[in-house]
């Protein structure tokens, strides 16, 4: 029967559609961040495994260095006795002393390597905790972004409903017998605009 000026209502529908598309794009961006965070968490898990393997290797090196140091110390004691009894040369004694000192330093170095490997493990564990917290935070952002989509969809549905009110539809088929308004005229609530004659009567 009547088409009201719905330009502002159409504008609201367009705005709601843009807001909905923006919300959907935001979800895509946040979900891509989840993938990145998952990859980072996976990488830190690999770092933990590597650090644990490095600790095991370094501890094995310490044990091997201690065995070599013990052997070098025993050799040094023998050559010290032999040298004091003039049964060994100065060169043999010096060589045994050098081997003993080198073996003792090798133990110190191996023990420091264990400490370094443990520090790397601790760092990797902290990175994993941070990565997991980041993943959880991003998952929360995904949930919030998905709720925003639902809200924007509701806004769009409401805007379309409001736009539908710009069209006044006859309650039944018929024809207009009397028209009380002209195109462009402003209407008041409850104002009679026309009369309809039912075709079936």
ABEGO torsion letter per residue (X at the ends): XBBBBAAAAAAAAAAAAAAAAAAAAAAAAAAAAAAAAAAAAAAAAAAAAAAAAAAAAAAAAAAAAAAAAAAAAAAAAAAAAAAAAGABBAAAAAAAAAAAAAAAAAAAAAAAAAAAAAAAAAAAAAAAAAAAAAAAAAAAAAAAAAAAAAAAAAAAAAAAAAAAAABBBBABBEBBABBABBBGBBBBBGBBABBBBBAAX
